[in-house]
Amino acid sequence: MSSAIIELKGVGKSFRGSDGTPRSVLEGVDFELHEGEIVALLGQSGSGKSTLLRIMAGLIGVDAGDVRYRGQPLYGTARGISMVFQSFALFPWLTVQQNVELGLEARGVALAEREKQAEAAIEMIGLAGFEGALPRELSGGMRQRVGIARALVTEPEVLLMDEAFSALDVLTGERLRDDMLELWDGGQMSTKGILVVSHNIEEAVMMADRVLIFASNPGRIRAELAIDLPRPREVDSAEVRRLIDEVYALMTASAPRPGRTAGEPVRLHLGDRLPEADVSRMEGVLELLVDEPFNGIADLPQFAEETELTDEDLLPLTEALQLFGLVNVARGDISITPLGRRYVEGQNTLRKEVFGQQLLAHVPLAAHIRHSLEQETSGELPEEPFLKLLRETMDAAEAERVLKVAIEWGRYGEVFEYNYNTGVIHLPEGEEEEEEEA
Protein backbone atom coordinates (compact mmCIF):
# COMPACT_ATOMS: atom_id res chain seq x y z
CA MET A 1 0.00 0.00 0.00
CA SER A 2 1.22 3.52 -0.80
CA SER A 3 2.41 5.77 1.99
CA ALA A 4 -0.10 7.68 4.09
CA ILE A 5 -0.34 11.43 3.57
CA ILE A 6 -2.73 12.06 6.48
CA GLU A 7 -3.08 9.77 9.52
CA LEU A 8 -5.66 9.97 12.30
CA LYS A 9 -5.37 7.70 15.33
CA GLY A 10 -7.99 7.61 18.08
CA VAL A 11 -9.21 11.10 17.24
CA GLY A 12 -11.87 12.58 19.51
CA LYS A 13 -13.48 16.00 19.56
CA SER A 14 -15.97 17.59 21.94
CA PHE A 15 -17.72 20.94 22.00
CA ARG A 16 -19.28 22.57 25.01
CA GLY A 17 -23.03 23.09 24.97
CA SER A 18 -24.68 26.32 26.04
CA ASP A 19 -24.86 24.95 29.59
CA GLY A 20 -21.11 24.22 29.60
CA THR A 21 -21.52 20.44 29.32
CA PRO A 22 -19.03 18.82 26.92
CA ARG A 23 -20.69 17.15 23.93
CA SER A 24 -18.74 14.43 22.11
CA VAL A 25 -18.83 14.94 18.34
CA LEU A 26 -16.09 12.50 17.30
CA GLU A 27 -14.75 9.50 19.17
CA GLY A 28 -12.05 6.95 18.36
CA VAL A 29 -11.64 7.86 14.69
CA ASP A 30 -8.84 5.97 12.91
CA PHE A 31 -8.20 6.93 9.30
CA GLU A 32 -5.43 7.10 6.72
CA LEU A 33 -5.46 8.86 3.35
CA HIS A 34 -2.90 7.28 1.04
CA GLU A 35 -1.17 8.61 -2.04
CA GLY A 36 -3.09 8.05 -5.25
CA GLU A 37 -6.53 7.44 -3.74
CA ILE A 38 -9.88 9.16 -3.53
CA VAL A 39 -11.86 8.42 -0.37
CA ALA A 40 -15.56 9.25 0.05
CA LEU A 41 -17.08 9.79 3.49
CA LEU A 42 -20.84 9.21 3.83
CA GLY A 43 -23.05 9.74 6.86
CA GLN A 44 -26.07 11.51 8.26
CA SER A 45 -26.17 15.26 8.80
CA GLY A 46 -24.77 16.07 12.21
CA SER A 47 -22.58 12.96 12.35
CA GLY A 48 -19.37 14.98 12.53
CA LYS A 49 -18.13 14.51 8.96
CA SER A 50 -17.48 18.20 8.38
CA THR A 51 -15.81 18.50 11.79
CA LEU A 52 -13.48 15.66 10.81
CA LEU A 53 -12.67 17.41 7.53
CA ARG A 54 -11.83 20.64 9.34
CA ILE A 55 -9.55 18.73 11.71
CA MET A 56 -7.67 17.33 8.71
CA ALA A 57 -7.47 20.81 7.22
CA GLY A 58 -5.88 22.02 10.45
CA LEU A 59 -8.70 24.50 11.05
CA ILE A 60 -9.61 23.05 14.45
CA GLY A 61 -7.69 20.92 16.92
CA VAL A 62 -8.54 17.61 18.58
CA ASP A 63 -9.24 16.77 22.21
CA ALA A 64 -7.94 13.21 21.95
CA GLY A 65 -5.81 11.19 19.58
CA ASP A 66 -3.19 12.08 17.01
CA VAL A 67 -3.33 13.82 13.62
CA ARG A 68 -0.30 13.64 11.33
CA TYR A 69 0.55 15.04 7.93
CA ARG A 70 3.48 13.32 6.23
CA GLY A 71 4.39 11.77 9.55
CA GLN A 72 4.53 15.06 11.43
CA PRO A 73 1.98 16.25 14.01
CA LEU A 74 -0.57 18.65 12.50
CA TYR A 75 -1.09 21.63 14.80
CA GLY A 76 -2.52 24.11 12.31
CA THR A 77 -3.11 24.64 8.62
CA ALA A 78 -0.60 22.93 6.32
CA ARG A 79 0.59 24.34 2.99
CA GLY A 80 -0.07 21.01 1.29
CA ILE A 81 -3.78 20.78 2.23
CA SER A 82 -6.58 22.73 0.51
CA MET A 83 -10.34 22.63 1.04
CA VAL A 84 -13.38 23.19 -1.19
CA PHE A 85 -16.62 24.10 0.60
CA GLN A 86 -20.27 23.49 -0.28
CA SER A 87 -20.88 27.24 -0.41
CA PHE A 88 -18.84 28.81 -3.16
CA ALA A 89 -17.32 31.24 -0.62
CA LEU A 90 -16.17 33.71 -3.27
CA PHE A 91 -15.59 37.39 -2.62
CA PRO A 92 -18.32 39.02 -4.74
CA TRP A 93 -16.33 42.20 -5.39
CA LEU A 94 -13.31 40.30 -6.79
CA THR A 95 -12.98 38.91 -10.30
CA VAL A 96 -12.45 35.23 -11.06
CA GLN A 97 -8.73 35.87 -11.46
CA GLN A 98 -8.50 37.79 -8.19
CA ASN A 99 -10.46 35.16 -6.26
CA VAL A 100 -8.17 32.40 -7.51
CA GLU A 101 -5.06 34.41 -6.68
CA LEU A 102 -6.01 34.91 -3.01
CA GLY A 103 -4.21 31.87 -1.64
CA LEU A 104 -1.05 32.68 -3.56
CA GLU A 105 -1.17 36.30 -2.42
CA ALA A 106 -1.46 35.16 1.21
CA ARG A 107 1.71 33.12 0.72
CA GLY A 108 3.60 36.11 -0.61
CA VAL A 109 3.89 34.92 -4.21
CA ALA A 110 4.99 37.75 -6.51
CA LEU A 111 2.32 39.37 -8.69
CA ALA A 112 3.59 38.12 -12.06
CA GLU A 113 3.99 34.55 -10.81
CA ARG A 114 0.60 34.37 -9.12
CA GLU A 115 -1.11 35.75 -12.24
CA LYS A 116 0.59 33.02 -14.29
CA GLN A 117 -0.36 30.25 -11.83
CA ALA A 118 -3.94 31.49 -11.48
CA GLU A 119 -4.42 31.62 -15.24
CA ALA A 120 -3.16 28.05 -15.52
CA ALA A 121 -5.57 26.84 -12.78
CA ILE A 122 -8.49 28.70 -14.36
CA GLU A 123 -7.75 27.14 -17.74
CA MET A 124 -7.32 23.66 -16.20
CA ILE A 125 -10.74 23.84 -14.52
CA GLY A 126 -12.44 24.99 -17.75
CA LEU A 127 -12.96 28.73 -17.16
CA ALA A 128 -10.50 30.25 -19.63
CA GLY A 129 -11.91 33.53 -20.92
CA PHE A 130 -13.77 34.33 -17.68
CA GLU A 131 -10.81 35.70 -15.73
CA GLY A 132 -12.32 39.19 -15.56
CA ALA A 133 -15.88 38.11 -14.66
CA LEU A 134 -17.43 38.79 -11.26
CA PRO A 135 -19.12 35.91 -9.34
CA ARG A 136 -22.61 37.35 -9.92
CA GLU A 137 -22.04 36.99 -13.68
CA LEU A 138 -21.41 33.25 -13.41
CA SER A 139 -23.67 30.22 -13.07
CA GLY A 140 -23.55 28.10 -9.93
CA GLY A 141 -21.40 25.49 -11.62
CA MET A 142 -18.96 28.10 -12.83
CA ARG A 143 -18.73 29.65 -9.36
CA GLN A 144 -17.88 26.27 -7.87
CA ARG A 145 -15.22 25.81 -10.56
CA VAL A 146 -13.68 29.06 -9.32
CA GLY A 147 -13.68 27.64 -5.78
CA ILE A 148 -11.95 24.47 -7.01
CA ALA A 149 -9.41 26.47 -9.04
CA ARG A 150 -8.65 28.55 -5.94
CA ALA A 151 -7.98 25.33 -3.99
CA LEU A 152 -5.84 23.78 -6.75
CA VAL A 153 -3.76 26.85 -7.61
CA THR A 154 -1.54 26.31 -4.56
CA GLU A 155 -0.78 22.79 -5.87
CA PRO A 156 -1.88 20.95 -2.72
CA GLU A 157 -1.01 17.34 -1.99
CA VAL A 158 -4.42 16.82 -0.37
CA LEU A 159 -7.77 18.17 -1.54
CA LEU A 160 -10.64 18.06 0.97
CA MET A 161 -14.10 18.49 -0.58
CA ASP A 162 -17.03 19.22 1.75
CA GLU A 163 -20.27 18.58 -0.18
CA ALA A 164 -18.61 20.38 -3.09
CA PHE A 165 -21.26 19.40 -5.66
CA SER A 166 -24.42 19.35 -3.51
CA ALA A 167 -25.40 22.98 -4.08
CA LEU A 168 -25.53 22.40 -7.85
CA ASP A 169 -28.28 20.90 -9.97
CA VAL A 170 -27.80 17.21 -10.79
CA LEU A 171 -26.45 17.59 -14.34
CA THR A 172 -24.08 20.43 -13.45
CA GLY A 173 -22.78 18.51 -10.45
CA GLU A 174 -22.20 15.36 -12.52
CA ARG A 175 -20.40 17.32 -15.25
CA LEU A 176 -18.11 19.03 -12.74
CA ARG A 177 -17.46 15.72 -10.97
CA ASP A 178 -16.53 14.06 -14.28
CA ASP A 179 -14.22 16.93 -15.20
CA MET A 180 -12.49 16.66 -11.83
CA LEU A 181 -11.99 12.90 -12.29
CA GLU A 182 -10.61 13.46 -15.79
CA LEU A 183 -8.03 15.88 -14.37
CA TRP A 184 -7.19 13.45 -11.56
CA ASP A 185 -6.92 10.32 -13.70
CA GLY A 186 -5.05 12.22 -16.40
CA GLY A 187 -2.38 13.31 -13.95
CA GLN A 188 -3.03 17.01 -14.61
CA MET A 189 -3.41 17.78 -10.89
CA SER A 190 -0.54 17.95 -8.45
CA THR A 191 -2.91 16.56 -5.80
CA LYS A 192 -1.94 13.12 -4.47
CA GLY A 193 -5.04 12.37 -2.37
CA ILE A 194 -8.68 13.51 -2.25
CA LEU A 195 -11.23 13.13 0.55
CA VAL A 196 -14.84 13.80 -0.45
CA VAL A 197 -17.63 14.30 2.10
CA SER A 198 -20.96 13.65 0.41
CA HIS A 199 -24.61 12.70 0.89
CA ASN A 200 -24.78 11.24 -2.61
CA ILE A 201 -24.19 7.48 -2.72
CA GLU A 202 -23.94 7.30 -6.51
CA GLU A 203 -21.40 10.13 -6.50
CA ALA A 204 -19.29 8.31 -3.89
CA VAL A 205 -19.28 5.06 -5.88
CA MET A 206 -18.47 6.83 -9.16
CA MET A 207 -15.55 8.73 -7.65
CA ALA A 208 -13.95 6.83 -4.81
CA ASP A 209 -11.42 4.06 -4.32
CA ARG A 210 -12.78 3.62 -0.79
CA VAL A 211 -16.13 4.54 0.76
CA LEU A 212 -16.34 5.09 4.52
CA ILE A 213 -19.67 5.02 6.37
CA PHE A 214 -19.85 7.35 9.35
CA ALA A 215 -22.02 6.69 12.40
CA SER A 216 -23.43 9.38 14.70
CA ASN A 217 -23.60 10.12 18.43
CA PRO A 218 -20.62 10.38 18.48
CA GLY A 219 -19.17 10.38 14.95
CA ARG A 220 -17.01 7.39 14.11
CA ILE A 221 -16.23 5.16 11.14
CA ARG A 222 -18.42 2.06 11.30
CA ALA A 223 -17.96 0.48 7.85
CA GLU A 224 -15.60 0.62 4.89
CA LEU A 225 -16.01 -0.54 1.30
CA ALA A 226 -13.12 -0.81 -1.14
CA ILE A 227 -13.95 -0.12 -4.81
CA ASP A 228 -11.60 -1.80 -7.26
CA LEU A 229 -13.05 -0.55 -10.53
CA PRO A 230 -11.21 1.49 -13.17
CA ARG A 231 -12.43 4.99 -13.96
CA PRO A 232 -14.34 6.29 -15.82
CA ARG A 233 -17.14 4.11 -14.46
CA GLU A 234 -20.42 3.46 -16.19
CA VAL A 235 -23.26 4.30 -13.83
CA ASP A 236 -25.60 1.69 -15.33
CA SER A 237 -23.06 -1.15 -15.29
CA ALA A 238 -23.80 -4.22 -13.18
CA GLU A 239 -20.68 -3.66 -11.06
CA VAL A 240 -21.56 -0.06 -10.20
CA ARG A 241 -25.21 -0.90 -9.44
CA ARG A 242 -24.07 -3.73 -7.14
CA LEU A 243 -21.74 -1.39 -5.28
CA ILE A 244 -24.46 1.25 -4.94
CA ASP A 245 -26.75 -1.44 -3.49
CA GLU A 246 -24.00 -2.44 -1.07
CA VAL A 247 -23.46 1.14 0.13
CA TYR A 248 -27.22 1.60 0.59
CA ALA A 249 -27.24 -1.57 2.70
CA LEU A 250 -24.36 -0.26 4.83
CA MET A 251 -25.97 3.18 5.18
CA THR A 252 -29.32 1.79 6.31
CA ALA A 253 -27.92 -0.94 8.57
CA SER A 254 -28.40 -0.27 12.25
CA ALA A 255 -25.32 1.30 13.79
CA PRO A 256 -24.06 -0.83 16.67
CA ARG A 257 -24.46 0.48 20.20
CA PRO A 258 -22.72 -0.84 23.29
CA GLY A 259 -24.82 -3.68 24.68
CA ARG A 260 -26.90 -4.13 21.51
CA THR A 261 -26.52 -7.26 19.40
CA ALA A 262 -26.49 -7.22 15.61
CA GLY A 263 -29.95 -7.36 14.07
CA GLU A 264 -31.71 -6.09 17.17
CA PRO A 265 -34.15 -3.25 16.37
CA VAL A 266 -32.86 0.25 16.94
CA ARG A 267 -34.14 1.82 20.14
CA LEU A 268 -33.70 5.53 20.51
CA HIS A 269 -32.48 7.14 23.70
CA LEU A 270 -34.01 10.29 25.14
CA GLY A 271 -31.30 12.62 23.82
CA ASP A 272 -30.84 11.02 20.40
CA ARG A 273 -31.22 12.90 17.14
CA LEU A 274 -34.39 12.42 15.12
CA PRO A 275 -34.30 12.14 11.33
CA GLU A 276 -35.47 15.15 9.31
CA ALA A 277 -38.70 13.57 8.11
CA ASP A 278 -41.91 15.42 7.35
CA VAL A 279 -45.08 13.36 7.95
CA SER A 280 -46.59 14.13 4.55
CA ARG A 281 -43.38 12.99 2.83
CA MET A 282 -43.27 9.85 4.96
CA GLU A 283 -46.81 9.05 3.86
CA GLY A 284 -45.86 9.82 0.26
CA VAL A 285 -43.06 7.24 0.41
CA LEU A 286 -45.47 4.63 1.84
CA GLU A 287 -48.08 5.32 -0.85
CA LEU A 288 -45.49 5.06 -3.63
CA LEU A 289 -44.13 1.85 -2.12
CA VAL A 290 -47.49 0.03 -2.17
CA ASP A 291 -48.29 1.09 -5.75
CA GLU A 292 -46.98 -0.26 -9.04
CA PRO A 293 -44.27 -1.16 -9.88
CA PHE A 294 -43.09 -1.87 -6.32
CA ASN A 295 -46.11 -3.59 -4.75
CA GLY A 296 -44.75 -3.25 -1.24
CA ILE A 297 -41.03 -3.94 -1.72
CA ALA A 298 -38.28 -2.07 -3.55
CA ASP A 299 -34.56 -1.88 -4.04
CA LEU A 300 -33.63 1.45 -2.42
CA PRO A 301 -31.42 2.75 -5.27
CA GLN A 302 -34.15 1.92 -7.79
CA PHE A 303 -36.78 3.50 -5.54
CA ALA A 304 -34.70 6.68 -5.28
CA GLU A 305 -34.34 6.80 -9.06
CA GLU A 306 -38.01 6.12 -9.79
CA THR A 307 -39.27 8.67 -7.24
CA GLU A 308 -36.53 11.25 -7.99
CA LEU A 309 -35.73 11.52 -4.28
CA THR A 310 -32.15 12.37 -3.41
CA ASP A 311 -30.24 10.22 -0.92
CA GLU A 312 -30.23 13.20 1.43
CA ASP A 313 -34.06 13.16 1.38
CA LEU A 314 -34.78 9.44 1.12
CA LEU A 315 -32.49 8.07 3.84
CA PRO A 316 -33.97 10.16 6.71
CA LEU A 317 -37.49 9.32 5.53
CA THR A 318 -36.57 5.63 5.44
CA GLU A 319 -35.04 5.86 8.90
CA ALA A 320 -38.18 7.49 10.31
CA LEU A 321 -40.54 4.97 8.70
CA GLN A 322 -38.43 2.13 10.07
CA LEU A 323 -38.46 3.74 13.50
CA PHE A 324 -42.28 3.84 13.41
CA GLY A 325 -42.46 0.19 12.37
CA LEU A 326 -44.09 1.04 9.03
CA VAL A 327 -41.29 -0.39 6.86
CA ASN A 328 -38.46 -2.86 7.15
CA VAL A 329 -35.05 -2.12 5.65
CA ALA A 330 -32.60 -4.95 5.05
CA ARG A 331 -29.68 -5.38 2.63
CA GLY A 332 -30.58 -2.21 0.76
CA ASP A 333 -34.24 -3.17 0.23
CA ILE A 334 -37.27 -1.43 1.72
CA SER A 335 -40.51 -3.33 2.32
CA ILE A 336 -43.78 -2.27 3.88
CA THR A 337 -44.83 -3.98 7.11
CA PRO A 338 -48.38 -5.20 7.86
CA LEU A 339 -48.78 -2.14 10.10
CA GLY A 340 -47.52 0.08 7.28
CA ARG A 341 -50.03 -1.39 4.87
CA ARG A 342 -52.82 -0.94 7.42
CA TYR A 343 -51.68 2.67 7.82
CA VAL A 344 -51.72 3.38 4.08
CA GLU A 345 -55.12 1.81 3.60
CA GLY A 346 -56.63 3.59 6.61
CA GLN A 347 -58.53 6.85 6.79
CA ASN A 348 -57.01 9.98 8.30
CA THR A 349 -58.33 9.21 11.80
CA LEU A 350 -56.75 5.75 11.82
CA ARG A 351 -53.46 7.11 10.48
CA LYS A 352 -53.27 9.67 13.28
CA GLU A 353 -54.09 7.03 15.88
CA VAL A 354 -51.43 4.61 14.62
CA PHE A 355 -48.88 7.38 14.26
CA GLY A 356 -49.47 8.61 17.79
CA GLN A 357 -49.23 5.12 19.28
CA GLN A 358 -45.99 4.36 17.46
CA LEU A 359 -44.56 7.75 18.37
CA LEU A 360 -45.06 7.17 22.10
CA ALA A 361 -43.75 3.61 21.83
CA HIS A 362 -40.58 4.33 19.85
CA VAL A 363 -39.56 7.97 20.35
CA PRO A 364 -38.52 8.52 23.99
CA LEU A 365 -38.40 12.30 23.59
CA ALA A 366 -42.07 12.42 22.56
CA ALA A 367 -43.03 10.04 25.38
CA HIS A 368 -41.08 12.21 27.85
CA ILE A 369 -42.86 15.37 26.67
CA ARG A 370 -46.27 13.68 26.93
CA HIS A 371 -45.55 12.30 30.41
CA SER A 372 -44.28 15.69 31.61
CA LEU A 373 -47.45 17.40 30.37
CA GLU A 374 -49.64 14.84 32.12
CA GLN A 375 -47.89 15.64 35.42
CA GLU A 376 -48.79 19.33 35.13
CA THR A 377 -52.16 20.51 36.42
CA SER A 378 -52.39 22.99 33.57
CA GLY A 379 -51.38 20.37 30.99
CA GLU A 380 -48.79 22.71 29.51
CA LEU A 381 -45.06 23.46 29.70
CA PRO A 382 -42.67 25.86 27.95
CA GLU A 383 -40.34 24.31 25.37
CA GLU A 384 -37.17 25.51 27.13
CA PRO A 385 -36.76 22.56 29.58
CA PHE A 386 -36.86 20.14 26.65
CA LEU A 387 -34.37 22.22 24.65
CA LYS A 388 -32.08 22.29 27.67
CA LEU A 389 -32.29 18.50 27.91
CA LEU A 390 -31.36 18.09 24.24
CA ARG A 391 -28.52 20.60 24.48
CA GLU A 392 -26.77 18.18 26.84
CA THR A 393 -26.03 15.90 23.87
CA MET A 394 -26.12 18.21 20.82
CA ASP A 395 -25.53 21.81 19.85
CA ALA A 396 -28.23 24.45 20.18
CA ALA A 397 -29.21 24.49 16.50
CA GLU A 398 -29.53 20.70 16.37
CA ALA A 399 -31.50 20.69 19.62
CA GLU A 400 -34.01 23.13 18.13
CA ARG A 401 -34.27 21.03 14.96
CA VAL A 402 -34.86 17.81 16.89
CA LEU A 403 -37.49 19.36 19.14
CA LYS A 404 -39.22 20.84 16.10
CA VAL A 405 -39.40 17.36 14.51
CA ALA A 406 -40.77 15.85 17.74
CA ILE A 407 -43.39 18.62 18.00
CA GLU A 408 -44.53 18.17 14.40
CA TRP A 409 -44.80 14.41 14.89
CA GLY A 410 -46.62 14.91 18.20
CA ARG A 411 -49.10 17.35 16.68
CA TYR A 412 -49.89 15.01 13.80
CA GLY A 413 -50.37 12.02 16.13
CA GLU A 414 -52.50 14.19 18.46
CA VAL A 415 -50.13 13.41 21.34
CA PHE A 416 -49.63 17.07 22.22
CA GLU A 417 -50.04 20.54 20.71
CA TYR A 418 -47.76 23.56 20.38
CA ASN A 419 -48.38 27.31 20.49
CA TYR A 420 -46.02 28.92 17.99
CA ASN A 421 -46.60 32.38 19.47
CA THR A 422 -45.69 31.51 23.06
CA GLY A 423 -43.43 28.47 22.62
CA VAL A 424 -45.65 26.45 24.98
CA ILE A 425 -46.35 22.73 24.49
CA HIS A 426 -49.69 21.52 25.81
CA LEU A 427 -52.03 18.54 25.82
CA PRO A 428 -54.71 18.44 23.10
CA GLU A 429 -57.67 20.61 24.13
CA GLY A 430 -60.11 17.81 24.91
CA GLU A 431 -57.56 16.05 27.08
CA GLU A 432 -56.73 19.25 28.97
CA GLU A 433 -60.36 19.40 30.15
CA GLU A 434 -60.26 15.71 31.15
CA GLU A 435 -57.08 16.31 33.18
CA GLU A 436 -58.72 19.25 35.04
CA GLU A 437 -61.80 17.18 35.87
CA ALA A 438 -59.68 14.31 37.10
N, C-alpha and C positions, 0 to 999 in steps of 0.2 A: 504494500500500500504506500502511496506517495506521502511525503512528509506533511505534518499538520501545520497549517498557517495559524489558526486560532484554536486554542484548547480551553475548555471549561471543565473544572473538576469540583463536584460538590457545591455548585453555586447556589446561594440562597440570597433572597432580597426581601426585606420587609419595609413597609411604609407605616407611619403612625396615623391612626384615624383622628378625627376631630376631637375625640375624647382622650387622646394621648396613647391609646392602646395600640401596640404594634400589630400590624396585619401582614401575614406572610403571603407574598405574591409569587415567589419562586422558592423551590426547595429541592436540594439534591440534584441539580441539573448537571449531567455529564455530557459533553458534546465536543466533537472535533470537526473542523472544516479542513479538508485536505486540498492540496494543489490539484487543479484540473477537474474539480467537481462542482456541480450545482446542487444545492440542498434546498428542499422546500419544507417549510414548517407550517403545519395546519393545526387549527384548534379553534375553540369557541372564542367569541369576543369576551374579553376580561380574563383570559387564561394566563396572561403574562407574556405573550409572544413579543409584543412591541417592547416591553420592558427588557426582555432578554436581548433583543436587537440593539437597544440603546446601551446595554452593558457591553456588548461586543464592539460597539462604536466608540466606547470610552466616554460616553456622555454622562453616565451615572456609575457609581461604584457598587460593590457588592458588600453584603453583611457577613457572608460566609463563603468559603470555597476559594478557588484560585482561577484567575483569568490570565491567559498568556497569549502573546502575539509573537510568533517566531521564537518561542521558547523563553521570552522575557516577560516578566509581570507587566500587565497593562494597567496603568494608573491614571490614564487620561486619554485624550484623543491621540490616535496614531496617524502619521502621514500616509501610511499605506492602506488606510481603511476609509471608504467613502460610503455615503448613505443616500438613498433615494426615497422620498416620503410619498405617502398617498396624495397629500395636497401638493400642488405644484411648487408652492413656496418660492415663487419668483417675486422679485422686486418690480412692482408695476411701472415704476418710473424709469427703469433701466431697459435698454435694448437687449435683444437676444445675445449679442456679442458681449455686452457688459455684464449680463447675468452669468454667462459662462466663465468669464474672466475672474469672477469674484474670488474663487478659491486660490487661484494663482497670485492674485494681487495680495491676498492675506499672507502668502508665503514670501512675498518680496520679490517675485519674478519681475524682471524688467519689462517695460511696456511693449517693446517690439517683440520680445519672445512670447509674452502671454497672448498677444494678438495672434501670433502665428499658431500657437498651440490651441487656442480657442477656435480659430477658423478650421483647423484640422478636425477637432472634436465635433464641431457643428456639421461639417461635411460628412463625417463618419456616421452620424446619427440621422442623416437624411434631411438636413435643414439648410443646405447651401442656398444662398440667395435671400435668406431671411435674417441675416445678421443685424440689420438695422431696424427690424420690426419690434414693436412693443408687445408685451404679453397680451394686451386686450385685442390685438389684431390677429391673434392666432387661435386656432381651434384647440380643444382640450388635449387632443392627441399630440399636437405640435408643442403645446406648453409642457407636457410631460417629457417630450423629447429634449426640450431645453434643460429640464431638471436632470435627465440622464446624462446629457452632454456635460453639464456642470460637474457631475460626480466623476465622469470618466476623464475629464481634461487633466486632472492631477495624476493620471496613470496609476490608480490604486491597485494594490494586490488583491484586495477584498472589496467586493461590492455588496452592500446590504440593501435589500429592497423591501420596504414596508408597505404592502398592499399597493405596489406601484402602478398596477393596471386597473384597480377596482373602481376608480373614479371615472373611467372612460366607458363609452358604450362598448358592447361586446365585440363588434367587428374591428373597431379602432384598437381595442386592447389586444385582440388576437394578432393584428397586423404588427403592432409595436413589439409584442412578445416574439413573433417570428423574426423580426428584423434584429432584435437583440441576440437571439440564438444563432442567427446567421453570422453576426459579428463574432460571437464567442467561438462557434465551431470553425470559423474561417481563420481564427488566430489573429484577428484585426484588433483585439482588445489586449491591453497589457494585463488585465485582470486575471488572476490565477484561481480565484474561488468566488462563488456567488451564493449568498443565502437569501432565499425569497420567503417572506411571510405572506401567506395568502389565505383566502376563504374558498378559493376556486379549486376544486379537486381535479377537474380536467386540466387546468393550467399547470398544476403541480406535476401531474403525470406526463404532460407534454414537455415540460422543461427539465425536470430534475433527474439526477442520478440516484438520489436518496430522498425519500419522503419521511418526515418525522411527524408523529401525531402527538399533540400536546394535550395533557389533562389539566383540569382546573382545580383550584382550592386545596393546596396551592399549585401553581404551574410547575409541570414536570413532564419529561418525555416518557410516554407510556408505550409507544410502539414505533417500529422503524421498518420501512419497506425499501429494499434495494431495487432499482430499475436498471436492468441490463439490456437496454434497447438502443440501437443507434439513432441519432437524430439526423435529419428531420423525421418525426414520427407521424404516422397517419392516424388521425383521430378515430377513424372508423375501422381500423384494423382490429382483428380478434385479440391481439396481444395487448393493445392499448385499452380496449373495452374491458378485458379481464382485470387489468391493473386498476382501472377506475372502480370496478366492482369491489376489488379487494380493499381499496382505500376507503370506500363508502362503508364497508363492513367494519373496518378498524375505527372509523370515525363514530359509528353508531353503536359500537360495542360498549358495554357498561365499563366505566373506568373503575379499576379495583380500589377498594377502600380497606384500611386495616380492619381485620375481623370479618370481612365479607368474602365468601367463596365465589369462585367463578360461576356465572350463570344465575346467581341469585338476583332477584329483581332489585332495581335501584330504589333505595329509600332515602328521601331527602332528610336533611337535618334542618333545624329551625333557622339557622343563619345561612343556608345555602342559596346560591343564585338560582333564579328562575329563568327559563328560556324566554326570549322575546317572541311571544306567540299570541297574536290577536285571535279572539274566539271565532270571529267570522271567517278568518283564514283557516283556522283549524277545521271548522265545519266544511269549508270549501275543499280541503284536502280529502276529508272523509267521503264527501259526495262524489268527487272525481274518482276516488279509489274503488267505489262500489259499482261505478258505471263501466260501460265498454270503453276501451278494450281490456281493462284490468280485472273486472269482476271480483274485486276483493283482495287481490294480491298483485304486487308489482315489484320489479327490479328498480331500486331507487334511482340509479342513473337514468334509466329509461323514463321513469316517472317524472324526473326533473326536466328531461328534454321535452316530453309530451306536454307538460303543463307550463313550460317556460318559466319555471321557478328557479332562481339561482340557489346555489348551495347555501349561501348565507341566509336565505329565506327558508328553504326547505328543511334544513337540519334542525333549527330550533322548533319548527312546527312539529316535526317528527318526534323530537324529544318530548314535547309537551303532550302529544297524543299518546305516546307510550306511557308517560307518567300517569295519565288519567285512565289507563287500561283500555283505551279505545283502539289501539293498534299494537301489533307485535312487530319488532324489528330484529331480524337475525340474518347474518351473513349477507348483508347488503340488500335484503328484501324487506318490504313492508307489507303486512297483511292485516286486514281488519279483524277484530275480535268479535265474538258473539255480542258483547256489550256495545261495541262500536256499531255493529249493524243495527242493533235495537235502537241506538241513539239516532242514527241516520234516518231510520224509517219512522221515528216517533214525531209527534207534533211538538210545537214549541214548549208547551208546559212540561212534557216528559223530558225533553232535552235539558231544560233548566234544572229539573229535579235530579237527573242523573249526574249532570255536571257538578251541582252543588254537593251531592253525596261523595263523588270521587274527589272533589277538591278537599273536603274535610278529612277524607281518609288518607290522602297521599301528599298533601302539601302542609307540612307542619306550621308554616307561617300563617296560613289562612286559618287553620284550626286554633292556633294561639290567639289570633285576633278575635275570632268568634267567642272563644272561652272567656277572654278578658272582658268583652262586651257584656257577656251574660252575668259576670260578677258585679257589674256596675248597676246601681239602682236606676240610673238614667238611661242605661243601654247605649251609652256613647262615650267615646274617648278621643282625644286629639291624636293625630298621626305621629307626633314627635316621639313618644316612647318607643314606637315600633321602628322608626328611623334610627333612633339611638341604638337599639338592639342590633340592627343590621350593620350599623357602622362599626361594630366590634369586629366584623369579619370582612368588610369591604369598604371601599372609599365612598365618600358622600354621594357622588353622582350615581354610582352603581346601586347604593342603598335606595336612593329615590326611584331609580328605574325598577328595581325589584319590588318595592312596595307598590308602585303604580301597577305593575303586572298583577300582583296579588289582589289589589283593589278591583281592577277590571274583572278578573276572574270571579271574585266574590260577589260583585254586583250582578254579573250575569247569572250565577248560580243561586242568587237570592239568599246568600249567606250573610251578607251585611251590605250596608249602603255607605255612600261617601258624599259629604258636602264640599264641593269644589271651592266654594266661597270662604268657608271657615277652616277647611282642613280637618274636619271632624269625621270620624268613622262611627257609624251607629247601626244598630239592629234594624232590619226592615220594619216599616211603620206598624204593621199589624202585630208583629212580635213584641215591639216596644210596649204596646198597650197590655199584652198578655203578661209581660214581665212585671208591669206596675200592679196589675190585679193580683198576681201571685205574691 
